[in-house]
């Protein structure tokens, strides 16, 4: 009887712990072939000249893939790294290593699902199956109290029913050892330059540095709960400037799973950090909600507002959008948030809500322009969360709920330290910060 080899296609699940496809492959196959593809599609330039993936996120991704390779080596395995179209690379590797089946985690956004379909079609020509797993949400879709087509569009209703009627599954065990075929060419990690990007400049004002990888993700998770002093969030807020968990970059590419975070929350639910734990769980629920909305509505979730309101849409002046993007609106808090975003690739959730609300409701801009801008800039960009958040602010799904959330947001103009820190500036040739 011939040996069975399963190719594990890593995408946005760059971890060994709580990774169902990895454990299942180890259990079902004699040998496992871990693979990661850097798809040029995600590093191309858009019509506006921006990159689909900015330099901060690209650097984070490179670090995350490098860490995954290192961690796999610790289990006796290796990560094959390739740059190119997965629909071409995966069938080639499948033939080369006599693969019997390919595993991957299912995505929900249309670009990612289209790539999966291309890979599936290419593998099918070789009579190979692409098996789909669900591993990006806190709640498994089969455990929801309603089918996907009946998921409530209101987040409040979704939250109430899920928390009442569903349970979070335990984390998947970690393999003890991973047996791989003899790999002739594991491949090198591409450089930022090879991906068409420049090395990002770390702003000296930044208080956070995000190191990609599962190793750093687990450090951040434990750091968040072990900090001796936690600021208390205002009731009903969705994350403040100083006390958010800052786990979103690692969650976005799956260096850590929502379930791992949840069960850490569960461990701390009775201590002095109960309120922070509760808010962190709320953030995980929002992530689930947006992913399931994409699953339910597909592309319509993104296009709904434009399709219905094209004629009534008030086009934003190009100069006004540019001022918003560059942090030159004249509104101190808005400008500070945008300067921090452009300089670091990260702003807290409250800042995101405020600047999105300003662009959509004050400048009357097409909300998709803001979503596209965030797609390039955010280090923690995730299609469902980014587009879902912008659509929520624009009232695409539930306008009443959106207006209530916007009205309840507290003004942050009084946060003078934050505004002062992120006033207009630039880095000179010597690498020093110069205020404008």
HURANOR-V14497 format. One record per residue. PSI is psi in degrees with one decimal (999 if undefined). OMEGA is omega in whole degrees, 0 to 359 (999 if undefined). Layout:
BEGIN
PSI:OMEGA ; PSI:OMEGA
END
This chain:
BEGIN
128.3:184 ; 156.0:179 ; 149.0:178 ; 129.7:178 ; 129.2:177 ; 127.9:176 ; 124.3:177 ; 110.5:182 ; 102.8:177 ; 136.5:176 ; -92.3:177 ; 47.3:181 ; 52.8:191 ; 64.8:182 ; 164.2:176 ; -37.8:179 ; 145.1:179 ; 47.7:180 ; 100.5:187 ; -40.5:184 ; -34.4:180 ; -48.3:180 ; -42.3:180 ; -40.0:178 ; -41.7:179 ; -39.4:182 ; -35.9:188 ; -20.6:187 ; 159.3:173 ; -35.9:181 ; 148.3:182 ; 136.6:180 ; 96.3:179 ; 133.5:183 ; 140.5:170 ; 132.8:179 ; 126.7:169 ; 104.5:184 ; 117.5:180 ; -22.5:180 ; -38.2:184 ; -3.5:181 ; 13.0:179 ; 166.2:177 ; 140.9:178 ; 177.3:181 ; -29.6:181 ; -5.0:180 ; -6.1:179 ; 159.5:176 ; 142.5:177 ; -31.0:178 ; 117.1:180 ; 169.1:186 ; -33.7:179 ; -45.8:180 ; -37.1:179 ; -42.6:178 ; -43.1:179 ; -43.1:180 ; -44.1:178 ; -42.3:178 ; -38.9:182 ; -41.9:179 ; -39.6:178 ; -40.0:179 ; -38.1:177 ; -44.0:178 ; -45.9:181 ; -43.0:181 ; -38.0:177 ; -39.1:178 ; -31.6:177 ; -18.9:177 ; 14.4:179 ; 13.1:183 ; -170.9:179 ; 152.0:177 ; 120.7:173 ; 127.5:180 ; 128.7:178 ; 154.0:174 ; 121.5:182 ; -175.7:181 ; 119.7:181 ; -31.2:181 ; -17.7:176 ; -41.5:185 ; -45.7:185 ; -43.5:176 ; -35.9:178 ; -47.2:179 ; -35.9:180 ; -41.5:178 ; -43.4:183 ; -39.3:185 ; 13.7:177 ; 51.9:181 ; 142.1:179 ; -24.1:182 ; 155.3:179 ; 132.4:179 ; 143.7:170 ; 163.8:178 ; 131.6:182 ; 139.4:175 ; 172.7:182 ; -27.7:182 ; 151.4:193 ; -36.7:180 ; -43.8:181 ; -40.5:180 ; -32.7:178 ; -39.9:178 ; -41.1:177 ; -42.5:181 ; -37.1:177 ; -42.6:178 ; -43.7:181 ; -43.4:180 ; -41.1:181 ; -39.4:179 ; -34.3:182 ; -30.0:176 ; -24.9:177 ; 7.5:182 ; 36.6:177 ; 145.7:181 ; 136.5:171 ; 109.3:182 ; 129.5:183 ; 137.2:175 ; 160.0:178 ; 116.1:185 ; 17.7:184 ; -2.4:184 ; 160.9:176 ; -48.0:178 ; 132.1:176 ; 138.6:185 ; -28.5:179 ; -13.8:180 ; -1.0:180 ; 151.1:181 ; 12.4:179 ; 152.9:174 ; 160.4:183 ; -42.2:184 ; -18.4:182 ; 13.0:178 ; 130.8:180 ; 136.5:177 ; -22.1:177 ; 127.1:178 ; -39.5:181 ; -43.0:180 ; -42.9:177 ; -49.9:182 ; -47.2:183 ; -46.4:184 ; -39.7:181 ; -46.1:180 ; -30.3:181 ; -39.3:192 ; -4.0:183 ; 156.3:177 ; 149.9:176 ; 129.6:181 ; 154.8:175 ; 161.5:179 ; 150.0:178 ; 137.2:177 ; 156.1:179 ; 135.5:178 ; 146.2:177 ; -32.4:181 ; 147.0:181 ; 117.3:180 ; 129.8:182 ; 161.4:173 ; 169.0:174 ; 114.8:184 ; 123.3:183 ; -33.1:182 ; 98.7:181 ; -25.7:179 ; 154.1:181 ; 151.4:173 ; 129.8:177 ; 158.8:175 ; 164.1:175 ; -39.1:180 ; -40.3:178 ; -24.5:176 ; 1.7:178 ; 21.8:183 ; 156.3:176 ; 158.4:176 ; 128.7:180 ; 149.3:178 ; 120.8:180 ; 119.8:182 ; 130.1:181 ; -15.9:179 ; -16.7:185 ; 135.1:179 ; -8.8:180 ; 138.1:169 ; 123.6:184 ; 112.1:177 ; 121.9:182 ; 148.5:174 ; 155.0:179 ; -36.4:181 ; -49.7:180 ; -32.8:180 ; -44.3:180 ; -34.2:176 ; -45.5:180 ; -39.2:180 ; -47.7:181 ; -31.8:178 ; -41.6:182 ; -42.8:183 ; -15.6:183 ; -4.3:179 ; 133.8:186 ; -23.2:183 ; 123.3:181 ; 133.9:175 ; 148.6:180 ; 130.9:180 ; 147.7:174 ; 142.9:180 ; 130.6:177 ; -6.0:181 ; 160.6:180 ; 49.9:173 ; 124.0:179 ; -174.7:184 ; -40.9:190 ; -17.0:191 ; 16.0:175 ; 158.6:183 ; -24.9:182 ; 31.3:178 ; -9.6:188 ; -36.7:178 ; -39.6:181 ; -35.1:176 ; -35.2:186 ; -33.3:178 ; 11.9:173 ; 28.7:173 ; -18.6:175 ; 149.8:182 ; 154.6:175 ; -33.9:180 ; -38.6:178 ; -41.6:179 ; -43.4:182 ; -47.5:184 ; -23.9:172 ; -38.7:175 ; -45.6:182 ; -37.9:180 ; -28.5:184 ; 8.1:188 ; -19.1:182 ; 2.0:184 ; -164.7:186 ; -10.2:181 ; 20.9:186 ; -40.6:183 ; -42.5:178 ; -39.4:178 ; -40.9:180 ; -41.5:179 ; -35.8:179 ; -40.0:177 ; -37.2:178 ; -40.3:178 ; -38.7:178 ; -36.6:178 ; -39.1:176 ; -41.2:179 ; -45.2:178 ; -46.9:182 ; -48.1:182 ; -39.0:178 ; -41.8:180 ; -29.7:174 ; -40.2:177 ; -39.3:179 ; -38.3:182 ; -47.3:189 ; -19.5:182 ; -142.1:182 ; -28.1:182 ; -28.8:181 ; -35.3:179 ; -40.8:189 ; -8.8:189 ; -50.3:186 ; -42.4:181 ; -40.4:182 ; -34.4:184 ; -25.1:190 ; 24.2:182 ; -47.0:185 ; -35.0:182 ; -10.9:183 ; 131.5:177 ; 110.0:184 ; 130.8:179 ; 140.4:176 ; 133.7:183 ; -37.2:180 ; -39.7:179 ; -40.7:178 ; -42.4:180 ; -41.5:178 ; -40.5:177 ; -49.2:183 ; -35.5:183 ; -0.3:181 ; 45.6:182 ; 34.1:182 ; -22.4:186 ; -6.9:175 ; 110.3:191 ; -47.9:184 ; -41.8:177 ; -47.4:183 ; -38.9:179 ; -44.1:179 ; -44.8:183 ; -33.5:176 ; -40.8:178 ; -42.8:179 ; -49.0:182 ; -30.3:184 ; -20.9:186 ; -20.6:185 ; 8.8:183 ; 136.1:167 ; 155.4:182 ; 165.3:184 ; -37.4:180 ; -42.5:178 ; -40.6:181 ; -42.5:180 ; -41.6:183 ; -49.3:183 ; -31.9:178 ; -42.7:178 ; -41.7:180 ; -44.4:181 ; -43.8:185 ; -45.3:189 ; -25.8:178 ; -46.7:180 ; -8.3:180 ; 37.9:181 ; 157.0:170 ; 119.4:187 ; -25.7:182 ; -25.1:178 ; -40.3:177 ; -40.1:180 ; -39.9:179 ; -39.7:179 ; -44.0:178 ; -34.0:180 ; -40.3:179 ; -43.3:192 ; -35.8:189 ; 130.3:175 ; -25.5:182 ; 28.1:181 ; 129.4:173 ; 127.3:187 ; -51.0:185 ; -45.5:182 ; -42.9:182 ; -56.5:182 ; -33.5:178 ; -42.7:178 ; -45.5:180 ; -41.3:178 ; -36.6:179 ; -46.2:179 ; -36.5:181 ; -7.4:179 ; 24.7:183 ; -44.3:184 ; -48.5:183 ; 90.6:186 ; -38.3:181 ; -45.0:180 ; -38.8:179 ; -46.6:181 ; -36.8:178 ; -43.1:181 ; -40.5:180 ; -42.2:181 ; -28.6:184 ; -8.1:181 ; 131.9:181 ; 144.8:176 ; 138.2:182 ; 12.7:182 ; -23.2:183 ; -10.3:182 ; 73.3:188 ; -35.1:180 ; -44.0:179 ; -46.2:181 ; -42.5:179 ; -42.1:181 ; -41.4:187 ; 31.0:173 ; 163.2:183 ; 136.3:181 ; 174.0:173 ; 163.2:178 ; 123.7:181 ; -179.4:185 ; -25.0:180 ; -2.1:179 ; 12.7:180 ; 151.8:180 ; 128.2:180 ; 121.0:178 ; 140.6:179 ; 999:999
END
